[in-house]
């Protein structure tokens, strides 16, 4: 188990088992060194096969009772060791360069507290990463200061689809620690909540980044929200 990871990847699963190990494998197969990150799974069920696999891969496995969706994220953050937290839904997957990209942008921008990238969509049950392995993610992320007014904020949310998909979001943990009690009570739109926490915080020196590179795959299936 990694003692001092820079990144903590928090995978959340509620009842659904079908895709969880695929999500885990997508994080295990990153271009960045495994010494740089840890994986934490927060779920509301026990499964002998899944639990054995997680243990064999040194994945931290935390079971909690049925709670608001925000509680799963809050528990992951509270149990994380990394400076940066990345989130992954159990039915999504990271592309292999995801964590390397996250590391580079946060390590070189100390004021950065919120980062979001775009994603690919898969509507089939097959090896999701295969069609996207050759994507070249070489566009620069855009770094912004806090929106000056509600109009700017709404424009960003609508144009850049900020309220969609937790698997695209990474945060600097220290900035969000005071928001964890609020996060734990959130039942819907937890992805948007992280951006709103930033926008309505009292601090004005921190920045956020929006990246047009695709670094994850969103799986559309009968039990997905899309």
VENHUGI-V214793 format. One line per field, one symbol per residue. phi: phi as a letter, one per 40 degrees, with the letter a starting at -180 (. if undefined). psi: psi as a letter, one per 30 degrees, with the letter a starting at -180 (. if undefined). A space follows every 50 residues. Layout:
# VENHUGI-V214793
phi = ???
psi = ???
This chain:
# VENHUGI-V214793
phi = .ccbccbbcbbbabgcbdbdccccccccbbccccccabbbbbababadcc cccdccbfccbbbbcdaddcccccccccccbccbbbbaccbbaccdcdcc ccdcccccbcccbbbbbcacbbbbcacdcdcbcccbcbccccbbcddcac cccccccccbfccbgccbbbbcddccdccddcdcccbafcccdcccdccc cccbccbbbbbcccbabcccadbccc
psi = kkeilekkkjkkkjekfefefeeeefefhlflkfffllkkkjlglkjeee eeeeefghkkjkkllklkefeeeeeeeeglflekkkkkkfgakklfgeee eeeeeefgiffkfkkklallkkgliajefefgfgkjigkkkkkllkkfle eeeeeeeeeghfgjjffgkkljeeefeffeeeeffkflhfeeeeeeeeeg lfkfflllkkkgkjglkjkkleglf.
